[in-house]
Every structure is written in structure tokens, then in C-alpha cells.
């Protein structure tokens, strides 16, 4: 009998002894309580306890007593924060590190995770993606616009009265729906309707760590007082709204990807962030409520999957047949920045559309610097050139924005209180990007009395630009333009000051090239399991128009008193709900497809060429982008509707994958809630043999004995894949290979002959990478080579990227 299955008379003394011993052995583990998430075996509850909650509370109270804390830091109502039973089995609670360590080693406990804080990571995008409403595209028609599918938005809540969430013309709420409409301040029970079928909020984890929320600044209800959740919800499933625009920009008809899909809002993000215990509670509720898709535009630090609450919650949802779409993060353009990398999630990066909002800087010397903005207030005086100031300029030039030389850095960043009003009044201030938000910089400049702002990228930001709804005439320029601007100001004199103005050109459509990979979009390789290519794909995420709450200004700062029904935002947070909505359409059209099949359809039909017929480029550099930037490519929903073949994955396949990562059975149980036998999995091969729609491998080119600078010239691996025919009846697919540079790639067999729909056939891809004789690689350096395997029956084209990384040894 395990410890947590014993009757109370056994349970208390043994658990107390464990906790006391741990505390005595590690006095340094004592200290302030923090939140931990505890997974337990589902069948481990002793019968003496009437409910799991009673059992969990007893365990935490024992832990607290053993650590000599007495529960002083418990939230009101007791030690438990949340209990979980659907996507996850266990609880979250406050306890000391020493108590948590002892509890983690107790039989019946699968894992103990420390709480982590996560951060939040349209009118044109449906048409850009080919989703026409009249006449309806095939995907919209075949899925009935996503009707009766429920998309969970795990975010900052929702603004229920927005026109994007009206329920006119919708049928009854699906009978299988089991969710609730949680009420609270400014969110009465009548807030939900046949469109917004459910709403909940989860703040206990946030408040357990940060203290009781300030209800003068936040609302204890599902109401969105930030804007992010309303925006993402309408991208996924907003109804058709006309007219729609932001301050006159992007005029047209607003619509989400799945206009008839139902929405359920799960508010987990607050002023202090998005806490794991609350996110896991949202996953648990979403599974129990009966959602079909979970959309999660939240990210954070990448940790092993068994320590990642989002990965664990997503696995439980996937096991229940729910598609989980998550944002890749906004840490680009640097490598190894991608987040939400578990293979059972769709990890979505951000690309552009063929729409732009140019706002160019015209300088007094005749130069014109390209910029972007969606400022919609009073314009600068036509034909007038304004003096330009920049605190980072030399003393003899156009500096003087700060009150002293020591404040130059703060003033160059336009930090709060850094600008001298007498030096900037009536002028255009140049601000370096970074530290504080872009909108906050505009607010600082505006309060100092300047008439305009130019936000200039630094070298790290590259040429990536985001259009913002600034509170004063302002634009953003890339690194090259920023450097020209700074040099121009530095060369000015008091007799010949630097001058310029901003010319706002409105909305431009049909822009080339498009799409490109947004500079901020997080990049691979996958920090946890490089065998799984991440991001999986990209979707529109740059300058996306979507719904906005009536009580929040478009700049998202308290001083912005303007109001607009729609707003333009950028981020992988905006890309993720595009894929969430498309997943709902695919699930409605193909109700028997698994989450993995839906993701496969989206990935293998993605494209990598832009509207100029070149390979998509990286916005930050202008160079050709690669698989670590865009994954399988840019989503193409019309082709995803009929992909021909899919690479399906069952929950047991993920267990084999985890085994081949050399996870322990305890690690795997923390994710899957069940025991794992890894003997068969490890005989089958390696982690790269997960039946994934992409293939990625890393070779370590070991140095040869006779020459420390030369590397091993030939390295080999293989991938086993199993394709399922979903193209309808008999079909013969033939393979074609675009081998990565310096690699030999073969596939066996080279032809797949399917006799019926649903039939599965396996094949093996063998990759041999070579390094040129005598070639030297710097220690620790790497080369990334990309290619693709394509299957085609003459009607369908099923493409899988192949990525080979050759890594030089560290010494």
C-alpha cells in the first residue's frame, strides 16, 4: 500500500516523520512559503477522506506543521489554492520548500512543481488566408463556419458586450456543453449568450503569491480590463462586424477565423502576470466543460516537460481530444527563444500580411526614412519642419533632451521623468527602443510637451517594425534608418539644427513581399527536444485588427482616454488564435480527426514562398528565413481542408517519445498520469521517431584523432513515419526529396499505394550528413541545413521539412 493510500492513523505519523526529517536535514530549505503544484495518483485517496480536497488539505497541514511555519502565509479559507481532476489530478497549495521536497518523495505523489509566472506573449487576415465569406470558401462552407465547436480562450478575460460576440443567427448552445458563466463585478450572469457560452476567472494562485488584488485597478470577474483576451478571442471566432477600423486605419469587415464557433473565456492573467496554478486550473475546467480547442497566448521560461505546468495541462487536454494551440513567444529574432515547445501543442510563430501602415520620417536634408504607425489624432502641421532632439547625441548637436549628462541614457530611452520639458517642448523627440513599452515612451514624450516622437530600433531589433496607436504623432523606424537619424542629429549645430516631420500615409494593401517572418517572432531550435522542430508554423501576427474593450484606450496605457471598438496589435499572441480558429474549422469539417491529425494537416500544407515567389524572408535582416524561423511554413487553411495524408499520433506515442528522451518513469508519470514501460520504446529507436509532420536531427561532429581541427565527415540517422490516407479512397503517393546541403537523403519505399481511406502505411527516411574534407568548425559552432520530403498523388502535396544541424564539439 502506498503512503497516500493508508488510513488516517498511518498517514499522519508517516507523513509528519518525512516532513520533519526533510526540514531537519535541510534547514536552508525553510523560509517564506511559495506556491507548489502537486500531482498525485488518481486512485491514491485514502477511503477515510470523503473528498480529495479533504485529503489534500490534511497533507498540506501536515507539511506546514513539520516545517514549523504554522500556515501563516495561507490564503483566506485554508491552504489549498486549486484542486484539479480533469486535465490534471492533484492540487496547488502554499508550503515551504522543505515541506515540498519531502512531499515530492512520498509514495503516491507523481510530482511537485514550483509555481511560475507567465507573460502574455482582424479585417484583413481572413481574406489574406483565403477565407471568403461570400461566396463562402470550401473550408467555411464544409465546417458551417465552425458552428457548435467551442474554443477556450485562456487569457485576460473578455468584453462580453462587444459586437464581435453577438449571437444573432446562432443555434442553441451545444447540448454537450457543461461550462458555467461565472458572474462578478461588471459581469452579470446574463453576460453569456449563444456565442459566449462560458466564462470563468482564476485568481487564487495570483493572490496567494501577490496578496489580495487591488479591486480598484482589477476586476474579480471574467471581464477583460486589459484588452488582450478580447482581441485574441475575436481573432479566433469573432462574428462579422462592419464597419471596423482603428482610428481610421484598416477599414473593412472584421471577422474571426471561425465566425460561428462558440467561445469560452478563462481569465488567468492579471496585473502581476499569469500564474501556473491558475493556468492549470483553467485547463482542468476547460476539459471538464467540454471545449474542443484551447487557445493559449501565454508564454514563459522553457523547462523540462515534467516541470512545465502548461505542457502538463496541454497533455491532459490533448488526451481528451482537444487541440491546444499556443504562442511561440516574442523573443525573436534570436535563436533558441521559442516557448511552449511540447510536441502535443501547436506552437505558432508570427508572420506579416500584405497590408502596411506607412508613416515615414522626412528630414531637413531631404532624406526619407521608412516607418510605420497607426496614430489617428491631429496631424503635424502640413509643410512644417520641426526640430529633432535626441538625448544620446553629442553635446554640440541635437541633444539636450535630458536635464543633465548623467541622465542621457534614460532620456535616450524616454523613460518616465527623464526628459527636460524646456528642451523638448514643440519638438520631435527620437527615442531608442527598449526597457519600457513603446506606448509608454510616447506618453513620456507627450507629457514633456513634445509634438511628436520617432521610435528608433537598435542593432538587436534589426528592421522589425510594429505599428502602434500612439498618443501623439509618432512612428517607428528600423535599425538602419535609426542610425541615419541619429547621425543626422549628431551632425547638426545650433545654427543649423536637425529638422524633420512625420508623413502618415494611412493603409496600404497588396504590399510585397508578404508574408515575412516578424522580427519579434521567437525562433528555434527547440531548447528541450531538438528532435521536434519548433515553431510548428507561422500565421498572421503583425499589425492585426481585432475587437477591443470599450473601457481601455488603444495605446493600452492609463493616460489614453481615447476609445475604439477595434485595435491593432502585434505578437505571436495574435498569431496563435488564428490557428486556434482554423483548428476549430478543421475539427468541424472532420470530426473524427485527432488533435495530431489536425496539426499535421495545417503543417504539411503550409507554404514557404511569399507573394513575390521567393522564399519568405526574415523581417529583422531581410535575408531568407529558414525552418527555425517559420517551422513548416505559413498556414494555408484552404489546402489544410484536404491534406491528402496526415501523420497521426496517439497519447501512447508521446509516452514512447518521452521514454526516448531518457525521462524516468517518475518524470513521465508527472506528465501522463499513468505508469510507463519504456523497454519497448527504447528498442524502437530515438525521440526523432515520434510520428511528427517534420523531421529534425542534430549531429555532433566529433574531432578526428589525427587532426584536432578537422571534424568527422559522415554522420547518419533515420526517421520512421506512418502516413494515414485521408484523401478519399485509393491513391498512390510518390516521394520527392529536396536534400539539405551536404546531405544525402533517401526514402524507402519511394511509393505509398493506399487501397482505401484511413489506411496507414509506414516509410523510413535515412539522412547522411557530410562535412567537406579538411573543413574546420569553430568549437561550439553549428551549421543548419534545411530540405524537405514531399509526397504527392498528383492532387495533394504533403510537405515535411527536414532540418539537419551539425554541431562542432566544444573542444
C-alpha positions in Angstrom: 0.0 0.0 0.0 1.4 3.4 -0.9 1.8 6.1 1.7 -1.1 8.2 0.3 -3.4 5.2 0.3 -3.0 4.4 4.0 -5.8 5.1 6.5 -5.6 8.3 8.5 -3.9 6.6 11.6 -1.0 5.6 9.4 -1.0 8.6 7.1 -0.4 11.4 9.5 2.5 10.0 11.5 4.5 8.8 8.5 4.0 12.0 6.5 4.9 14.0 9.6 8.1 12.0 10.0 9.0 12.5 6.4 8.5 16.3 6.6 10.3 16.7 9.9 13.3 14.7 8.6 13.4 16.8 5.5 13.3 20.0 7.5 16.0 18.9 9.9 18.2 17.7 7.1 17.9 20.9 5.1 17.4 23.9 7.3 18.3 26.1 4.4 15.1 24.9 2.7 13.0 26.7 5.3 11.7 30.2 4.6 8.8 32.0 3.1 6.1 29.9 1.7 5.5 29.8 -2.0 3.0 28.0 -4.2 3.6 24.5 -5.4 1.5 22.3 -7.8 1.2 18.7 -6.7 0.2 15.9 -9.0 -1.0 12.7 -7.2 -2.0 9.3 -8.5 -5.7 9.4 -9.3 -6.5 6.3 -7.2 -4.4 7.1 -4.2 -7.0 8.8 -2.0 -7.5 7.0 1.3 -11.1 6.0 1.8 -11.2 7.7 5.2 -11.4 11.1 3.4 -14.8 12.0 1.9 -13.2 14.0 -0.9 -9.9 14.6 -2.5 -9.9 18.2 -1.2 -10.1 16.9 2.4 -7.2 14.6 1.8 -5.1 17.3 0.1 -5.7 19.8 2.9 -4.7 17.3 5.5 -1.4 16.7 3.6 -0.7 20.4 3.4 -1.5 21.0 7.0 0.9 18.2 8.0 3.6 19.6 5.8 3.1 23.0 7.3 3.4 21.7 10.9 6.5 19.8 10.0 8.2 22.9 8.6 7.4 24.9 11.7 5.6 27.6 9.7 2.1 27.1 11.1 0.4 28.1 7.8 0.9 31.8 8.4 1.1 32.5 4.6 -2.0 30.6 3.7 -4.7 32.3 1.6 -8.0 33.0 3.2 -10.1 29.9 3.5 -7.2 27.4 4.1 -4.0 26.1 2.5 -5.4 24.9 -0.8 -5.4 27.2 -3.8 -6.9 24.9 -6.5 -7.8 21.3 -6.9 -7.6 19.6 -10.3 -9.4 16.5 -11.6 -9.8 16.6 -15.4 -6.7 17.7 -17.3 -4.6 17.0 -14.2 -5.1 15.2 -10.9 -3.9 17.0 -7.8 -3.8 20.4 -6.2 -1.9 23.6 -5.6 -1.1 25.0 -2.2 1.3 27.2 -0.2 4.1 25.4 1.6 7.8 25.8 2.4 10.5 24.4 0.1 11.5 21.8 2.6 7.9 20.6 3.0 7.5 20.4 -0.8 10.7 18.4 -1.1 9.5 15.8 1.4 6.1 15.6 -0.2 7.7 15.1 -3.6 9.4 11.9 -2.3 6.3 10.4 -0.8 4.7 7.4 -2.5 1.6 8.3 -4.4 2.9 11.7 -5.3 3.8 12.0 -9.0 5.5 15.4 -9.0 5.7 18.7 -7.2 6.1 21.7 -9.4 7.1 25.2 -8.2 4.8 28.0 -9.3 6.0 30.0 -12.3 4.7 33.3 -13.6 4.0 33.6 -17.4 3.5 36.7 -19.5 1.2 37.5 -22.3 3.0 37.0 -25.4 -8.8 41.3 -37.9 -10.2 43.0 -41.1 -7.6 41.6 -43.5 -6.4 38.2 -42.2 -9.4 36.1 -43.3 -9.1 37.3 -46.9 -5.3 37.0 -46.8 -5.8 33.4 -45.7 -8.4 32.7 -48.4 -11.4 32.5 -46.0 -14.0 34.4 -48.1 -17.5 34.8 -46.6 -19.4 35.4 -49.9 -19.4 33.1 -51.6 -18.1 31.0 -48.7 -14.8 29.2 -49.2 -14.8 25.5 -49.0 -13.5 25.3 -45.5 -16.0 27.7 -44.2 -18.9 26.0 -46.0 -17.9 22.5 -45.1 -17.4 23.4 -41.4 -20.5 25.6 -41.3 -18.2 28.4 -40.2 -17.2 26.4 -37.1 -20.7 26.2 -35.7 -21.1 24.2 -32.4 -17.4 23.9 -31.8 -16.2 25.6 -28.6 -12.9 27.4 -28.4 -11.4 28.1 -25.0 -9.5 31.4 -24.7 -7.1 31.3 -21.8 -6.1 34.9 -21.4 -7.1 38.2 -19.7 -10.9 37.6 -19.9 -13.4 39.0 -22.4 -15.6 42.0 -23.1 -19.0 40.3 -23.5 -20.9 43.2 -24.9 -18.6 43.7 -27.9 -20.4 43.3 -31.3 -17.9 40.6 -32.3 -19.6 38.3 -29.7 -23.2 38.8 -30.6 -25.3 35.6 -31.0 -27.8 36.6 -33.7 -28.4 33.7 -36.1 -26.7 31.1 -34.0 -28.5 27.9 -32.9 -28.8 26.7 -29.3 -25.8 26.2 -27.1 -24.5 22.7 -27.8 -26.1 20.2 -25.5 -22.8 18.6 -24.6 -21.6 21.9 -23.1 -21.1 21.7 -19.4 -19.5 25.1 -18.6 -20.7 28.0 -16.5 -21.0 31.7 -16.8 -19.2 32.9 -13.6 -20.5 36.3 -12.5 -18.8 39.2 -10.7 -18.3 42.9 -10.8 -19.4 44.3 -14.2 -20.0 40.8 -15.4 -23.6 39.7 -14.5 -24.8 36.2 -15.2 -26.6 37.4 -18.3 -23.2 38.3 -19.9 -23.0 34.9 -21.7 -25.1 34.1 -24.7 -25.2 31.5 -27.5 -21.9 32.9 -28.8 -20.0 33.4 -25.5 -21.2 30.1 -23.9 -19.0 30.2 -20.8 -16.7 32.4 -18.7 -14.6 31.8 -15.6 -11.8 33.5 -13.8 -8.9 32.1 -11.8 -7.1 34.4 -9.4 -6.3 32.2 -6.3 -2.7 31.4 -7.5 -2.1 35.1 -8.3 -3.4 36.3 -5.0 -1.7 33.5 -3.0 1.7 34.9 -4.2 1.0 38.6 -4.7 -1.6 39.3 -2.0 -5.2 40.3 -2.4 -5.8 42.1 -5.7 -6.4 45.8 -5.7 -10.1 45.8 -6.8 -9.9 49.5 -7.7 -7.5 48.5 -10.5 -8.6 45.0 -11.3 -11.9 43.2 -11.5 -12.7 39.9 -9.8 -14.7 38.5 -12.7 -14.1 37.3 -16.3 -14.3 40.9 -17.5 -11.3 42.0 -19.6 -9.8 45.2 -18.3 -6.6 44.7 -20.3 -7.8 44.1 -23.9 -5.5 41.2 -24.8 -8.1 38.5 -24.2 -10.9 40.3 -26.1 -8.5 40.8 -29.0 -7.4 37.1 -29.2 -11.0 35.8 -28.8 -12.3 37.8 -31.7 -9.3 36.7 -33.9 -10.2 33.1 -33.2 -14.0 33.3 -33.5 -15.3 36.9 -33.8 -18.6 37.4 -35.7 -18.7 39.6 -38.9 -18.8 43.3 -37.9 -19.0 46.2 -40.4 -17.6 48.8 -40.4 -14.5 48.1 -38.5 -11.3 50.1 -38.1 -8.8 51.5 -35.7 -8.6 55.3 -35.7 -9.4 55.2 -39.4 -6.9 52.5 -40.3 -7.6 49.1 -41.7 -11.2 49.8 -42.7 -13.4 46.8 -43.6 -15.3 43.9 -42.3 -13.9 42.3 -39.1 -14.2 38.6 -38.7 -12.5 35.8 -36.8 -11.3 32.5 -38.3 -14.4 30.5 -37.2 -17.2 33.1 -37.0 -19.9 30.7 -35.8 -17.7 28.8 -33.3 -18.7 29.3 -29.6 -16.3 30.9 -27.2 -15.5 30.2 -23.5 -13.3 32.7 -21.7 -10.9 31.6 -19.0 -9.3 34.6 -17.3 -5.9 33.7 -15.8 -3.8 36.8 -16.4 -3.7 39.7 -14.1 -1.6 42.8 -13.4 1.0 40.7 -11.8 1.1 38.1 -14.6 -0.3 34.7 -15.4 0.4 32.1 -12.7 0.9 28.4 -13.4 -1.6 27.2 -10.8 -4.3 29.4 -12.3 -3.4 28.3 -15.9 -3.6 24.7 -14.9 -7.0 25.3 -13.2 -8.2 26.8 -16.5 -7.0 23.7 -18.4 -8.7 21.5 -15.9 -12.0 23.4 -16.2 -11.9 23.6 -20.0 -11.5 19.8 -20.2 -14.4 19.3 -17.8 -16.5 21.9 -19.6 -16.2 20.2 -22.9 -14.2 22.6 -25.1 -12.9 21.5 -28.5 -9.9 23.8 -28.8 -7.7 25.6 -26.3 -6.1 28.8 -27.4 -3.2 30.0 -25.1 -1.4 33.2 -26.0 0.8 33.0 -22.9 4.5 32.0 -22.6 7.5 32.0 -20.3 10.6 30.1 -19.5 11.3 26.7 -21.1 11.8 23.9 -18.7 11.7 20.1 -19.0 8.2 18.9 -19.8 7.7 17.3 -16.5 8.2 20.6 -14.8 6.1 22.6 -17.2 2.6 23.2 -16.0 1.4 24.3 -19.4 2.9 21.2 -21.1 1.3 19.0 -18.4 -2.1 20.7 -18.7 -1.9 20.6 -22.5 -1.2 16.9 -22.5 -4.3 16.2 -20.4 -6.3 18.3 -22.9 -4.8 16.5 -25.9 -5.5 13.2 -24.3 -9.2 14.3 -24.1 -9.2 15.0 -27.8 -8.8 18.8 -27.5 -6.5 20.7 -29.9 -4.1 23.0 -28.0 -2.7 26.0 -29.9 0.0 28.1 -28.1 2.0 31.2 -29.0 5.7 30.7 -29.8 6.7 33.8 -27.8 8.0 37.2 -28.8 11.7 36.7 -28.0 12.9 36.9 -31.6 14.9 37.3 -33.7 17.5 35.5 -31.6 17.7 31.7 -31.8 16.6 29.3 -29.0 13.9 31.7 -28.0 10.8 29.6 -28.8 8.5 28.7 -25.9 5.6 26.2 -25.5 7.6 23.5 -27.3 5.9 20.3 -26.2 5.1 18.2 -29.3 1.4 17.8 -28.4 0.9 21.5 -28.8 0.7 23.6 -32.0 3.4 26.2 -31.5 2.6 29.3 -33.6 5.0 32.0 -34.8 4.1 35.3 -36.4 4.2 36.5 -39.9 3.0 39.6 -41.8 0.1 40.2 -44.2 0.1 42.2 -47.4 -1.1 45.3 -45.5 1.0 48.1 -44.1 0.6 51.4 -42.3 3.5 53.6 -43.6 4.4 56.7 -41.6 7.7 58.0 -43.0 10.2 60.5 -41.5 11.1 63.3 -43.8 14.4 65.0 -42.8 15.5 68.5 -43.4 18.4 67.3 -45.6 16.0 65.5 -48.0 16.3 62.0 -46.6 13.1 60.0 -46.2 13.2 57.2 -43.7 10.6 54.4 -43.8 8.4 54.0 -40.7 5.1 52.6 -39.6 2.3 53.9 -37.3 -1.4 53.8 -36.7 -1.6 57.2 -35.0 -5.0 58.7 -35.7 -5.2 62.0 -33.9 -4.4 65.6 -35.0 -1.6 65.5 -37.6 1.5 67.6 -37.5 1.2 70.9 -39.4 1.5 70.3 -43.1 4.7 71.5 -44.7 6.3 72.5 -41.4 9.7 71.0 -40.3 10.1 70.5 -36.6 13.4 70.5 -34.7 14.6 66.9 -33.8 16.2 66.1 -30.5 17.9 63.0 -29.2 19.5 62.7 -25.8 22.1 60.3 -27.0 23.6 62.9 -29.4 26.8 64.7 -28.7 26.6 67.9 -26.7 27.2 70.1 -29.7 24.4 68.5 -31.7 20.7 67.9 -31.2 21.0 66.6 -27.7 19.6 68.4 -24.7 16.6 66.3 -24.1 17.7 65.4 -20.6 18.4 67.7 -17.7 22.0 66.6 -17.2 24.6 64.5 -18.9 24.2 61.7 -16.4 20.6 61.3 -17.5 21.4 60.8 -21.1 20.8 57.1 -21.2 17.4 57.3 -19.5 16.4 60.2 -21.8 17.6 58.4 -24.9 15.2 55.6 -23.9 12.5 58.1 -23.0 12.0 56.6 -19.5 9.5 58.2 -17.2 10.7 61.6 -15.8 13.9 61.6 -18.0 13.0 64.4 -20.4 13.5 68.1 -19.7 10.3 69.8 -20.9 12.2 73.0 -21.7 14.5 71.1 -24.1 11.8 69.1 -25.9 8.7 71.4 -26.0 7.4 71.8 -29.5 10.0 69.4 -31.0 10.1 65.8 -32.2 12.0 63.5 -29.9 13.9 60.5 -31.0 13.6 57.6 -28.5 15.6 54.4 -28.5 13.6 51.2 -28.3 13.8 49.1 -25.2 13.3 48.9 -21.4 9.8 50.5 -21.2 6.9 49.8 -23.7 6.6 51.6 -27.0 3.4 53.2 -26.0 4.8 54.3 -22.6 7.6 56.1 -24.4 5.1 58.1 -26.4 3.3 59.0 -23.2 6.5 60.3 -21.6 7.3 62.4 -24.7 3.7 63.7 -24.8 3.7 64.7 -21.2 7.0 66.5 -21.6 5.4 68.8 -24.2 7.0 67.5 -27.4 4.8 67.4 -30.6 6.0 64.1 -31.9 8.2 61.0 -31.5 10.3 58.8 -33.7 10.9 55.3 -32.1 14.2 54.0 -33.4 15.3 50.4 -33.4 18.8 49.4 -32.2 21.0 46.8 -33.7 19.4 43.9 -31.8 15.9 44.9 -33.0 17.0 45.0 -36.6 14.5 46.1 -39.2 11.4 44.7 -37.4 8.7 47.3 -37.0 5.3 47.3 -35.2 2.6 49.9 -35.8 1.2 51.3 -32.5 -1.7 53.6 -31.6 0.5 56.3 -30.0 -1.0 59.1 -28.0 0.9 61.7 -30.1 2.1 61.9 -33.7 4.7 59.1 -33.7 6.3 56.5 -35.9 8.7 53.6 -35.6 11.8 53.1 -37.9 14.3 50.3 -38.3 17.9 50.0 -37.1 19.4 51.3 -40.4 17.0 54.3 -40.5 17.6 54.9 -36.8 21.3 55.1 -37.3 20.9 57.6 -40.1 18.6 59.7 -38.0 21.0 59.7 -35.0 23.9 60.7 -37.2 21.9 63.4 -38.8 21.1 64.9 -35.4 24.6 64.5 -34.2 26.0 66.4 -37.1 23.6 69.4 -36.5 24.6 72.7 -34.9 22.7 75.4 -33.1 22.9 77.5 -36.3 21.7 74.6 -38.4 19.5 72.4 -36.2 18.3 69.0 -37.4 14.7 69.2 -38.6 12.0 66.8 -39.8 8.4 65.8 -39.9 6.3 62.6 -40.0 4.1 61.9 -43.0 1.2 59.5 -42.3 0.1 57.6 -45.4 -2.8 55.6 -44.0 -3.5 52.0 -45.0 -1.7 50.3 -48.0 -2.9 46.9 -49.4 -1.2 44.5 -51.7 2.2 45.0 -50.2 5.2 42.9 -51.4 6.8 40.8 -50.1 4.3 39.1 -47.9 4.2 37.2 -45.7 7.6 37.6 -44.0 8.6 36.3 -40.6 8.0 39.1 -38.0 11.2 40.1 -36.3 9.8 39.5 -32.8 8.6 36.0 -33.6 10.5 33.5 -31.4 12.9 31.1 -33.2 14.1 27.6 -32.9 15.8 25.3 -32.3 13.7 23.6 -29.7 15.6 24.1 -26.4 14.1 21.0 -24.8 14.0 18.4 -27.6 15.7 19.5 -30.8 14.3 16.4 -32.4 11.0 18.3 -32.6 11.1 21.3 -34.9 9.6 24.4 -33.3 7.8 26.7 -34.1 5.5 24.3 -35.9 4.3 27.0 -38.4 3.5 30.7 -38.6 0.3 32.7 -39.0 -0.6 36.4 -39.3 0.6 38.1 -36.2 1.8 41.6 -37.3 -0.5 44.6 -37.1 -3.7 42.6 -36.6 -7.0 44.4 -36.2 -9.5 42.8 -33.7 -12.0 43.6 -31.0 -11.1 45.9 -28.1 -12.9 46.7 -24.8 -14.8 50.0 -24.6 -13.1 50.9 -21.3 -9.5 50.6 -22.5 -7.6 53.1 -24.6 -6.0 51.8 -27.8 -2.5 52.6 -26.5 -3.1 50.4 -23.5 -1.9 52.9 -21.0 -3.9 54.7 -18.3 -3.4 58.2 -19.8 -5.0 57.2 -23.1 -8.7 58.4 -22.9 -9.5 57.6 -26.5 -12.0 54.8 -27.2 -12.2 52.5 -30.2 -14.2 49.3 -30.9 -11.2 47.7 -32.6 -7.5 47.9 -32.1 -4.3 46.9 -34.0 -1.9 44.7 -32.0 1.1 42.6 -32.9 2.6 39.4 -31.4 2.6 35.7 -31.5 -0.3 36.2 -29.2 -2.2 37.3 -32.3 -0.9 34.5 -34.5 -1.9 31.8 -32.1 -5.7 32.4 -32.2 -5.6 32.3 -36.0 -4.5 28.7 -35.8 -7.0 28.0 -32.9 -9.9 29.2 -35.1 -8.6 27.3 -38.1 -8.3 24.1 -35.9 -11.9 24.6 -35.0 -12.9 24.8 -38.6 -11.0 21.6 -39.4 -12.5 19.8 -36.5 -16.0 20.8 -37.5 -15.3 19.6 -41.1 -13.5 16.4 -39.9 -15.0 15.5 -36.5 -13.1 12.2 -36.3 -9.6 13.7 -36.7 -7.4 13.7 -33.7 -5.6 16.8 -32.4 -2.4 15.5 -34.0 -4.1 14.9 -37.4 -5.4 18.5 -37.4 -2.0 19.9 -36.6 -0.5 17.6 -39.3 -3.0 18.9 -41.9 -2.0 22.5 -41.0 1.7 21.8 -41.1 2.1 19.7 -44.2 0.0 22.1 -46.4 1.8 25.2 -45.2 3.8 27.3 -47.7 7.2 28.8 -47.6 7.1 31.2 -50.6 5.8 34.8 -50.5 3.7 36.7 -52.9 6.9 37.7 -54.8 7.5 34.0 -55.4 10.6 33.9 -53.3 11.3 32.1 -50.1 9.9 34.0 -47.1 12.3 36.5 -45.6 13.2 37.4 -42.0 12.0 40.9 -41.3 14.8 41.6 -38.9 17.6 41.1 -41.5 15.9 40.9 -44.9 17.7 37.6 -45.5 15.9 34.4 -46.5 14.2 32.8 -43.5 14.6 29.2 -42.5 12.8 26.3 -40.8 13.9 27.6 -37.3 12.1 30.8 -38.2 8.9 29.6 -39.8 8.7 25.8 -39.0 6.8 24.0 -41.7 5.8 27.4 -43.2 2.9 29.8 -43.3 -0.6 28.3 -42.6 -2.8 27.7 -45.7 -6.3 26.8 -44.4 -7.8 26.0 -47.8 -5.2 23.3 -48.5 -5.4 22.1 -44.9 -9.0 21.2 -45.5 -7.9 18.4 -47.8 -4.3 17.5 -47.0 -4.3 14.0 -48.5 -2.2 12.4 -45.8 -1.8 13.1 -42.1 0.8 12.0 -39.5 -1.4 10.8 -36.6 -0.1 10.5 -33.0 -1.8 8.7 -30.2 -1.2 9.5 -26.5 0.9 6.3 -26.2 3.2 7.6 -28.9 4.0 10.6 -26.8 4.9 8.3 -23.9 7.4 6.5 -26.2 8.8 9.9 -27.2 9.3 10.8 -23.5 10.9 7.4 -22.9 13.4 8.1 -25.7 14.2 11.5 -24.1 15.5 9.3 -21.3 12.9 10.6 -18.9 12.4 8.5 -15.8 9.1 6.7 -15.2 8.5 9.3 -12.4 9.1 12.1 -14.9 6.7 10.6 -17.4 4.0 9.9 -14.8 4.2 13.6 -13.9 3.0 14.4 -17.4 0.8 11.5 -18.4 -0.9 10.4 -15.0 0.0 6.8 -15.8 2.8 4.3 -15.4 5.1 4.0 -18.4 7.0 0.9 -19.6 9.9 2.3 -21.6 11.5 -1.0 -22.6 9.7 -1.3 -26.0 10.1 2.4 -26.7 13.8 2.5 -26.4 14.2 -0.6 -28.5 12.2 1.2 -31.2 14.8 3.9 -31.8 15.1 7.6 -30.8 13.0 10.6 -29.9 13.0 11.7 -33.5 10.9 8.7 -34.4 7.8 10.3 -33.0 5.3 10.4 -35.9 5.7 14.1 -36.3 5.0 16.1 -39.6 8.6 17.5 -39.6 12.0 15.9 -39.1 14.9 17.4 -37.2 18.2 16.0 -36.1 21.4 17.2 -34.5 24.8 15.7 -35.3 27.8 16.3 -33.1 30.8 16.2 -35.5 33.4 14.7 -33.2 37.0 15.8 -33.8 39.3 13.2 -35.5 42.3 11.9 -33.6 44.9 12.9 -36.1 43.8 16.5 -36.5 42.0 18.3 -33.7 40.7 20.9 -36.1 39.1 18.5 -38.6 35.7 17.0 -37.8 34.1 13.7 -38.5 33.0 13.8 -42.1 30.0 11.4 -42.2 27.0 11.1 -39.8 23.8 9.1 -40.2 20.4 8.8 -38.7 16.9 7.7 -39.7 13.3 8.7 -39.2 10.3 6.3 -39.2 7.0 7.7 -40.2 3.5 6.4 -40.6 1.1 8.2 -43.0 -2.7 7.9 -42.9 -4.7 8.4 -46.1 -7.5 11.0 -45.6 -7.7 12.0 -49.3 -10.7 9.7 -50.1 -10.2 6.2 -51.5 -7.4 4.7 -53.5 -4.3 6.8 -54.1 -0.6 6.3 -55.0 1.8 8.8 -53.5 5.3 9.2 -54.8 8.2 10.8 -52.8 10.4 13.6 -53.9 13.3 14.9 -51.8 15.0 18.3 -51.6 18.0 17.3 -49.6 19.7 19.7 -47.2 23.0 20.9 -48.4 25.8 18.4 -47.9 23.3 15.7 -47.1 22.2 12.5 -48.8 18.5 11.7 -48.1 16.7 8.5 -49.1 13.2 7.3 -48.5 12.1 3.7 -48.5 9.7 2.8 -50.0 9.6 5.6 -52.6 5.9 5.0 -53.3 2.9 4.5 -51.0 0.0 2.7 -52.6 -3.2 3.2 -50.5 -6.2 1.0 -51.2 -8.7 2.8 -49.0 -9.4 5.9 -46.9 -8.0 5.6 -43.4 -5.3 3.1 -44.4 -1.8 3.7 -42.7 1.5 2.9 -44.4 5.0 3.4 -42.9 8.2 4.5 -44.5 11.7 5.3 -43.4 13.8 8.3 -44.2 17.6 7.9 -44.0 19.8 11.0 -43.6 23.5 11.0 -44.2 25.3 14.3 -43.5 28.8 15.0 -44.6 31.4 17.7 -43.8 33.8 18.7 -46.5 37.2 17.0 -46.1 39.5 19.3 -44.2 36.8 21.7 -43.2 37.3 23.3 -39.8 34.5 24.4 -37.5 34.9 26.7 -34.5 34.4 24.9 -31.2 30.7 25.0 -30.2 29.6 26.4 -33.6 26.9 24.9 -35.7 25.6 24.7 -39.2 21.9 24.4 -40.0 20.8 22.8 -43.3 17.3 22.5 -44.4 15.4 20.5 -47.0 12.1 18.7 -47.4 10.3 15.4 -48.2 7.2 15.8 -50.3 4.6 13.1 -51.1 2.2 13.7 -54.0 -0.5 11.8 -55.7 -1.0 14.4 -58.4 -3.7 16.2 -56.5 -2.3 16.6 -53.0 1.1 17.8 -52.0 2.2 16.7 -48.5 5.4 18.5 -47.4 7.6 17.8 -44.4 10.7 19.9 -43.6 13.9 18.1 -42.9 16.4 20.1 -40.7 19.9 18.9 -40.1 22.1 20.7 -37.5 25.8 19.9 -37.5 27.3 20.9 -34.1 31.1 21.2 -33.6 32.4 19.9 -30.2 33.1 22.4 -27.5 36.8 21.4 -27.6 
